Amino acid sequence: FDFSGTRKFDQRTGYRSQSFLTVPMKNHEGEIIGVLQLINAISQRQGTVVPFSLADQRLAESLASQAAIALTNRQLVQQLENLFEAFIQLINLAIDEKSPYTGGHCQRVPELTMMLAEAVNATTTGPLADFTLTDKDRYELRIAALLHDCGKVTTPVHVVDKATKLQTIFDRIHLLDTRFEVLKRDAEIEALKAIASGADKARVATELSARIAQMDADREFLRGTNIGGERMSDESIQRIENIGRNYRWRNEQGEEVPFLTDNELENLSIRAGTLTQSEREIINYHIVATIKMLEQLPWPKHLKNVPEYAGGHHERMDGKGYPKGLKREQMSWQARMMGIADIFEALTAKDRPYKEAMKLSQALAIMENFKQNGHIDPALFEVFVCKEVYLNYAEQFLSSGQLDMKK
């Protein structure tokens, strides 16, 4: 046994170590995980330092055994917690790898959730004055935040990554480009046949030029519509229907068919964004899957609220959210915090394929509107703004071009 530490202790304190009893602490596998060392046994009769007795050794061995058990249990608990958190990170990594466009979402939402939770915990006035967080509460909330989108492992990649209205495995706008080229070729052939049959060449050329110009205009219109950047008007939807109905082309089987299939017409007619109603339902199902997955786990007492916290971030204060339609008073503060964090991260994310990175002021304005419309909790949003949680988050995770507000 190395007694250098004991010697240094004696030199530093002036104490004189004369007798020693050193007992190894072993775990259930016989591995030495520590040492119990006793110094200077004192004779009860003489009051002097004496060697440790065999009885002292047996007592020390018993104490070392109990200490080893306690230490091993603590190490096992810590190892299980580390393994559990690593497994959560594995799930998030799978989701991130599945979709590079939302890759950071599962990492950023927990960060923002905990920022807001700490700000609320520091609040001493208003409806949140009595809200407090223990270390166990923090751990439970962080685990819930890490798992809030675990159900996305069930969501098809082509729906999550749908950057344009016609995108499936590839962007079908290129098919429409090809069809327009086929129609232009057919129009040119018809014009040449008409001229060969004796039609006025100048008139045919003028008509051909007008037809091709209209095709080019309609193609550019569809390409712009496909992006889904602006809300569609009734006039735009009618124009899409006219294009789909008025143009006819021959497919690879030689059959004359409408220019747009029913599915293409449905997708191009999406009023806002790039998802159809059925695709939105697929996306929304991830929260149902999240709840189902989390409710299957035998959560210990200190983590029993994880399913409720993680499963409530798409609910609204007015009861119009999903999947359960819960109202404000039916939700915990923690679930409402996660709702704010999830929305703000999505608004300001700079890695989404269907939108540009939003400036901080614009995101806050939208959040304010959400507060007024019963979407998010007003008391929590007040803390979010007054405690400048949004700024602290923005400085860490947003690009410089988004930071149009400062402290």
SULQUITA-V644073 format. One record per residue. N is the residue number from 1. SS is DSSP state (H for helix, E for strand, C for the rest). OMEGA is omega as a letter, one per 20 degrees, with the letter a starting at -180 (999 if undefined). NEAR is the number of other ideal C-beta (glycine too) atoms within 12 Angstrom. Layout:
BEGIN
n:N ss:SS omega:OMEGA near:NEAR
n:N ss:SS omega:OMEGA near:NEAR
END
This chain:
BEGIN
n:1 ss:C omega:a near:14
n:2 ss:C omega:a near:11
n:3 ss:C omega:a near:16
n:4 ss:H omega:r near:11
n:5 ss:H omega:r near:17
n:6 ss:H omega:r near:24
n:7 ss:H omega:r near:16
n:8 ss:H omega:r near:13
n:9 ss:H omega:r near:17
n:10 ss:H omega:a near:18
n:11 ss:H omega:a near:13
n:12 ss:H omega:a near:10
n:13 ss:H omega:a near:12
n:14 ss:C omega:r near:8
n:15 ss:C omega:r near:15
n:16 ss:C omega:r near:15
n:17 ss:C omega:a near:24
n:18 ss:C omega:r near:19
n:19 ss:C omega:a near:22
n:20 ss:E omega:r near:26
n:21 ss:E omega:a near:29
n:22 ss:E omega:a near:25
n:23 ss:E omega:r near:27
n:24 ss:E omega:r near:21
n:25 ss:E omega:a near:28
n:26 ss:E omega:r near:22
n:27 ss:C omega:a near:23
n:28 ss:C omega:r near:15
n:29 ss:C omega:r near:11
n:30 ss:C omega:r near:11
n:31 ss:C omega:r near:14
n:32 ss:E omega:a near:18
n:33 ss:E omega:r near:24
n:34 ss:E omega:a near:23
n:35 ss:E omega:r near:23
n:36 ss:E omega:a near:29
n:37 ss:E omega:r near:25
n:38 ss:E omega:a near:25
n:39 ss:E omega:r near:26
n:40 ss:C omega:r near:23
n:41 ss:E omega:a near:25
n:42 ss:E omega:r near:18
n:43 ss:C omega:a near:16
n:44 ss:C omega:a near:9
n:45 ss:C omega:a near:7
n:46 ss:C omega:a near:9
n:47 ss:C omega:r near:10
n:48 ss:C omega:r near:14
n:49 ss:E omega:r near:18
n:50 ss:E omega:r near:17
n:51 ss:C omega:r near:19
n:52 ss:C omega:a near:25
n:53 ss:C omega:r near:17
n:54 ss:H omega:r near:12
n:55 ss:H omega:r near:13
n:56 ss:H omega:a near:25
n:57 ss:H omega:a near:21
n:58 ss:H omega:r near:15
n:59 ss:H omega:r near:19
n:60 ss:H omega:r near:27
n:61 ss:H omega:r near:23
n:62 ss:H omega:r near:17
n:63 ss:H omega:r near:21
n:64 ss:H omega:r near:28
n:65 ss:H omega:r near:23
n:66 ss:H omega:r near:18
n:67 ss:H omega:r near:24
n:68 ss:H omega:r near:28
n:69 ss:H omega:a near:20
n:70 ss:H omega:a near:19
n:71 ss:H omega:r near:24
n:72 ss:H omega:r near:24
n:73 ss:H omega:r near:17
n:74 ss:H omega:r near:17
n:75 ss:H omega:r near:21
n:76 ss:H omega:r near:18
n:77 ss:H omega:a near:16
n:78 ss:H omega:r near:14
n:79 ss:H omega:r near:15
n:80 ss:H omega:r near:15
n:81 ss:H omega:r near:21
n:82 ss:H omega:r near:14
n:83 ss:H omega:r near:14
n:84 ss:H omega:r near:24
n:85 ss:H omega:r near:21
n:86 ss:H omega:r near:15
n:87 ss:H omega:r near:19
n:88 ss:H omega:r near:32
n:89 ss:H omega:r near:22
n:90 ss:H omega:r near:19
n:91 ss:H omega:r near:29
n:92 ss:H omega:r near:32
n:93 ss:H omega:r near:20
n:94 ss:H omega:r near:21
n:95 ss:H omega:a near:35
n:96 ss:H omega:r near:24
n:97 ss:H omega:r near:18
n:98 ss:H omega:a near:26
n:99 ss:C omega:r near:32
n:100 ss:H omega:a near:17
n:101 ss:H omega:r near:27
n:102 ss:H omega:a near:35
n:103 ss:C omega:a near:25
n:104 ss:C omega:a near:28
n:105 ss:H omega:a near:38
n:106 ss:H omega:r near:39
n:107 ss:H omega:a near:29
n:108 ss:H omega:a near:34
n:109 ss:H omega:r near:42
n:110 ss:H omega:r near:38
n:111 ss:H omega:a near:27
n:112 ss:H omega:r near:44
n:113 ss:H omega:a near:45
n:114 ss:H omega:r near:32
n:115 ss:H omega:r near:36
n:116 ss:H omega:a near:47
n:117 ss:H omega:r near:41
n:118 ss:H omega:r near:26
n:119 ss:H omega:r near:33
n:120 ss:H omega:r near:39
n:121 ss:H omega:a near:27
n:122 ss:C omega:a near:19
n:123 ss:C omega:a near:26
n:124 ss:C omega:a near:15
n:125 ss:C omega:r near:15
n:126 ss:H omega:a near:16
n:127 ss:H omega:a near:19
n:128 ss:H omega:a near:29
n:129 ss:C omega:a near:14
n:130 ss:C omega:a near:13
n:131 ss:C omega:r near:29
n:132 ss:C omega:r near:18
n:133 ss:C omega:r near:26
n:134 ss:C omega:r near:13
n:135 ss:H omega:r near:12
n:136 ss:H omega:r near:18
n:137 ss:H omega:r near:28
n:138 ss:H omega:a near:26
n:139 ss:H omega:r near:26
n:140 ss:H omega:a near:32
n:141 ss:H omega:a near:43
n:142 ss:H omega:r near:37
n:143 ss:H omega:r near:38
n:144 ss:H omega:r near:42
n:145 ss:H omega:r near:41
n:146 ss:H omega:a near:39
n:147 ss:C omega:a near:46
n:148 ss:C omega:a near:47
n:149 ss:C omega:a near:46
n:150 ss:H omega:r near:39
n:151 ss:H omega:r near:33
n:152 ss:H omega:r near:36
n:153 ss:H omega:r near:27
n:154 ss:H omega:a near:25
n:155 ss:C omega:r near:31
n:156 ss:C omega:a near:21
n:157 ss:H omega:a near:23
n:158 ss:H omega:r near:25
n:159 ss:H omega:r near:30
n:160 ss:H omega:a near:35
n:161 ss:C omega:a near:29
n:162 ss:C omega:a near:37
n:163 ss:C omega:r near:29
n:164 ss:C omega:a near:32
n:165 ss:C omega:a near:37
n:166 ss:C omega:a near:35
n:167 ss:E omega:r near:32
n:168 ss:C omega:r near:24
n:169 ss:C omega:r near:12
n:170 ss:C omega:a near:14
n:171 ss:E omega:a near:26
n:172 ss:C omega:r near:27
n:173 ss:H omega:r near:31
n:174 ss:H omega:r near:19
n:175 ss:H omega:r near:26
n:176 ss:H omega:r near:36
n:177 ss:H omega:a near:22
n:178 ss:H omega:r near:18
n:179 ss:H omega:r near:32
n:180 ss:H omega:r near:31
n:181 ss:H omega:r near:19
n:182 ss:H omega:r near:25
n:183 ss:H omega:r near:30
n:184 ss:H omega:r near:26
n:185 ss:H omega:r near:20
n:186 ss:H omega:r near:23
n:187 ss:H omega:r near:29
n:188 ss:H omega:r near:22
n:189 ss:H omega:r near:16
n:190 ss:H omega:r near:20
n:191 ss:H omega:r near:27
n:192 ss:H omega:r near:17
n:193 ss:H omega:r near:15
n:194 ss:H omega:r near:20
n:195 ss:H omega:r near:19
n:196 ss:H omega:r near:12
n:197 ss:C omega:r near:12
n:198 ss:C omega:r near:10
n:199 ss:C omega:a near:18
n:200 ss:C omega:a near:13
n:201 ss:H omega:a near:16
n:202 ss:H omega:a near:13
n:203 ss:H omega:r near:15
n:204 ss:H omega:r near:24
n:205 ss:H omega:r near:19
n:206 ss:H omega:r near:15
n:207 ss:H omega:r near:21
n:208 ss:H omega:r near:28
n:209 ss:H omega:r near:18
n:210 ss:H omega:r near:16
n:211 ss:H omega:a near:25
n:212 ss:H omega:r near:24
n:213 ss:H omega:r near:16
n:214 ss:H omega:r near:23
n:215 ss:H omega:r near:31
n:216 ss:H omega:r near:20
n:217 ss:H omega:r near:17
n:218 ss:H omega:r near:31
n:219 ss:H omega:r near:29
n:220 ss:H omega:r near:20
n:221 ss:H omega:r near:26
n:222 ss:H omega:r near:39
n:223 ss:H omega:r near:25
n:224 ss:H omega:r near:21
n:225 ss:H omega:a near:38
n:226 ss:H omega:a near:36
n:227 ss:H omega:r near:28
n:228 ss:C omega:a near:33
n:229 ss:C omega:a near:20
n:230 ss:C omega:r near:16
n:231 ss:C omega:a near:13
n:232 ss:C omega:r near:27
n:233 ss:C omega:r near:14
n:234 ss:H omega:r near:12
n:235 ss:H omega:r near:12
n:236 ss:H omega:r near:25
n:237 ss:H omega:r near:23
n:238 ss:H omega:r near:18
n:239 ss:H omega:r near:26
n:240 ss:H omega:r near:34
n:241 ss:H omega:r near:25
n:242 ss:H omega:r near:22
n:243 ss:H omega:a near:34
n:244 ss:H omega:a near:30
n:245 ss:H omega:a near:16
n:246 ss:H omega:r near:19
n:247 ss:C omega:r near:29
n:248 ss:E omega:r near:19
n:249 ss:E omega:a near:30
n:250 ss:E omega:a near:17
n:251 ss:C omega:a near:16
n:252 ss:C omega:r near:11
n:253 ss:C omega:a near:8
n:254 ss:C omega:a near:8
n:255 ss:C omega:r near:10
n:256 ss:E omega:a near:14
n:257 ss:E omega:r near:20
n:258 ss:E omega:a near:22
n:259 ss:C omega:r near:32
n:260 ss:C omega:r near:35
n:261 ss:C omega:r near:19
n:262 ss:H omega:a near:16
n:263 ss:H omega:r near:20
n:264 ss:H omega:r near:32
n:265 ss:H omega:r near:28
n:266 ss:H omega:a near:22
n:267 ss:H omega:a near:36
n:268 ss:H omega:a near:40
n:269 ss:C omega:r near:32
n:270 ss:C omega:a near:34
n:271 ss:C omega:a near:23
n:272 ss:C omega:r near:22
n:273 ss:C omega:a near:26
n:274 ss:C omega:a near:37
n:275 ss:C omega:r near:29
n:276 ss:C omega:r near:28
n:277 ss:H omega:r near:16
n:278 ss:H omega:r near:17
n:279 ss:H omega:r near:28
n:280 ss:H omega:r near:22
n:281 ss:H omega:r near:17
n:282 ss:H omega:r near:24
n:283 ss:H omega:a near:34
n:284 ss:H omega:a near:23
n:285 ss:H omega:a near:25
n:286 ss:H omega:a near:38
n:287 ss:H omega:r near:37
n:288 ss:H omega:r near:24
n:289 ss:H omega:r near:27
n:290 ss:H omega:a near:40
n:291 ss:H omega:r near:33
n:292 ss:H omega:a near:20
n:293 ss:H omega:a near:25
n:294 ss:H omega:a near:32
n:295 ss:H omega:r near:21
n:296 ss:C omega:a near:14
n:297 ss:C omega:r near:22
n:298 ss:C omega:a near:11
n:299 ss:C omega:r near:21
n:300 ss:C omega:a near:17
n:301 ss:H omega:a near:10
n:302 ss:H omega:r near:18
n:303 ss:H omega:a near:29
n:304 ss:C omega:a near:20
n:305 ss:C omega:a near:29
n:306 ss:H omega:r near:39
n:307 ss:H omega:a near:32
n:308 ss:H omega:r near:31
n:309 ss:H omega:a near:42
n:310 ss:H omega:a near:48
n:311 ss:H omega:a near:38
n:312 ss:C omega:a near:42
n:313 ss:C omega:r near:48
n:314 ss:C omega:r near:36
n:315 ss:C omega:r near:37
n:316 ss:C omega:a near:30
n:317 ss:C omega:a near:30
n:318 ss:E omega:r near:22
n:319 ss:C omega:a near:17
n:320 ss:C omega:r near:17
n:321 ss:C omega:a near:32
n:322 ss:C omega:j near:24
n:323 ss:C omega:a near:22
n:324 ss:C omega:a near:22
n:325 ss:C omega:a near:17
n:326 ss:C omega:r near:27
n:327 ss:E omega:a near:19
n:328 ss:H omega:a near:28
n:329 ss:H omega:r near:15
n:330 ss:H omega:a near:18
n:331 ss:C omega:r near:32
n:332 ss:C omega:r near:31
n:333 ss:H omega:a near:33
n:334 ss:H omega:r near:39
n:335 ss:H omega:r near:43
n:336 ss:H omega:r near:44
n:337 ss:H omega:a near:47
n:338 ss:H omega:r near:46
n:339 ss:H omega:r near:45
n:340 ss:H omega:a near:50
n:341 ss:H omega:a near:50
n:342 ss:H omega:a near:42
n:343 ss:H omega:a near:39
n:344 ss:H omega:r near:45
n:345 ss:H omega:a near:40
n:346 ss:H omega:a near:32
n:347 ss:H omega:a near:36
n:348 ss:H omega:a near:42
n:349 ss:C omega:a near:34
n:350 ss:C omega:a near:29
n:351 ss:C omega:a near:26
n:352 ss:C omega:a near:27
n:353 ss:C omega:a near:26
n:354 ss:C omega:r near:29
n:355 ss:C omega:r near:24
n:356 ss:C omega:r near:18
n:357 ss:C omega:a near:25
n:358 ss:C omega:r near:28
n:359 ss:C omega:a near:23
n:360 ss:H omega:a near:33
n:361 ss:H omega:r near:22
n:362 ss:H omega:r near:22
n:363 ss:H omega:r near:35
n:364 ss:H omega:r near:30
n:365 ss:H omega:r near:19
n:366 ss:H omega:r near:24
n:367 ss:H omega:r near:35
n:368 ss:H omega:r near:24
n:369 ss:H omega:r near:17
n:370 ss:H omega:r near:30
n:371 ss:H omega:a near:30
n:372 ss:H omega:a near:15
n:373 ss:C omega:r near:17
n:374 ss:C omega:a near:20
n:375 ss:C omega:a near:30
n:376 ss:C omega:a near:41
n:377 ss:C omega:a near:40
n:378 ss:H omega:a near:25
n:379 ss:H omega:r near:27
n:380 ss:H omega:a near:41
n:381 ss:H omega:r near:36
n:382 ss:H omega:r near:26
n:383 ss:H omega:r near:35
n:384 ss:H omega:a near:41
n:385 ss:H omega:a near:28
n:386 ss:H omega:r near:20
n:387 ss:C omega:r near:27
n:388 ss:C omega:r near:21
n:389 ss:H omega:a near:36
n:390 ss:H omega:r near:42
n:391 ss:H omega:r near:29
n:392 ss:H omega:r near:24
n:393 ss:H omega:a near:36
n:394 ss:H omega:a near:37
n:395 ss:H omega:a near:20
n:396 ss:H omega:a near:19
n:397 ss:H omega:a near:30
n:398 ss:C omega:r near:32
n:399 ss:C omega:a near:19
n:400 ss:H omega:r near:14
n:401 ss:H omega:r near:14
n:402 ss:H omega:a near:26
n:403 ss:C omega:r near:26
n:404 ss:C omega:r near:20
n:405 ss:C omega:r near:21
n:406 ss:C omega:r near:12
n:407 ss:C omega:999 near:12
END
